[in-house]
Amino acid sequence: AFDYIQKPFEGDELLLTVKRAAEHRDLRQKNEAYQSEHTSREVKMIGQTPVMTQLRKQMEQIAASHGTVLVTGESGTGKEVVARTLHEMSPRKDNVFLAVNCAALSSNLLESELFGHEKGAFTGADQMRKGRFELAEGGTLLLDEISEVSPSLQAKLLRVLQERQFERVGSSVTMDVDVRVIATTNRDLEKEVAAGNFRQDLYSRLNVLPVQLPALRSRVDDMPLLCEYFLMLQAMRDGREPKSYE
């Protein structure tokens, strides 16, 4: 069962519901295809240095939890890889994993992307749309670059994390949601809080299970392994035998 329609209803309502169900199915199929490709290519945390060994242990400890995870680290350290790996290690691995780049959308568009909207909620909203929180039910939602969220939207995110409830834009109907949130940032959120750019209460809700990623310069001994891995990926894309790093 995906949805229901109250009688009496118009044919357009039925078609719209079927369309949404098909979109939801396609989203799940794409996620399953990604996970299959992800597994077949052995996408994983590359490295054998002490900092990487410790990182894996930490991820194993928090993967089974339903608590919110805040992944911090410089750009290029693999924050999204960590988020996807945590999802695949968790009890939610058979459900959907969705990601939203908070820096790529305006505040209004991001609100609609996260929470969805009702038909007529704003200009151009010609049909109801489910948001990422609703579509990720039972799974994991990655909020990439969480530091870029506007103050007004920060308040709405805080409520979702506290109450596990939200409303679509333009709706007064409160919906419950079961989603594990993983947030990432390359900024120091404590400094952002001190500067008044980020809410202290939201930071506390996000920072339940903190994961700090090491920069490559702190694990240079892993570079040969990384080179071999990326050479292998490129060779697979080109249909050629992988060359040795050495």
Secondary structure as UniProt FT lines:
FT   HELIX           11..40
FT   TURN            41..42
FT   HELIX           50..63
FT   STRAND          69..72
FT   TURN            75..76
FT   HELIX           79..89
FT   TURN            91..94
FT   STRAND          97..101
FT   TURN            102..103
FT   HELIX           107..115
FT   STRAND          116..117
FT   TURN            119..120
FT   TURN            123..124
FT   STRAND          129..130
FT   HELIX           132..135
FT   TURN            136..138
FT   STRAND          140..144
FT   HELIX           146..148
FT   HELIX           151..163
FT   STRAND          165..166
FT   STRAND          175..176
FT   STRAND          180..185
FT   HELIX           189..194
FT   TURN            195..196
FT   HELIX           200..206
FT   TURN            207..208
FT   STRAND          209..212
FT   HELIX           216..218
FT   HELIX           220..222
FT   HELIX           223..238
//
